[in-house]
């Protein structure tokens, strides 16, 4: 296990959530993959958490 895996995970989720916000409503898994920033594996692993974070971020704005 990597010692900074938690930080990398958090950063990936935050970057993914920000990308979702920039794409806008209706953002799909495919949209995230097509940006070239995230792999299909990352989207499957972190997508749900990133969606929740993006929703909260959008509501707070």
Long-range contacts (C-beta under 8 A, 24 or more apart in sequence): 9-46, 12-38, 12-42, 12-46, 13-46, 13-49, 13-50, 13-53, 14-53, 16-42, 16-43, 16-46, 16-47, 16-50, 16-54, 17-50, 17-51, 17-53, 17-54, 17-57, 18-54, 18-57, 20-50, 20-51, 20-54, 21-54, 21-57, 21-58, 27-54
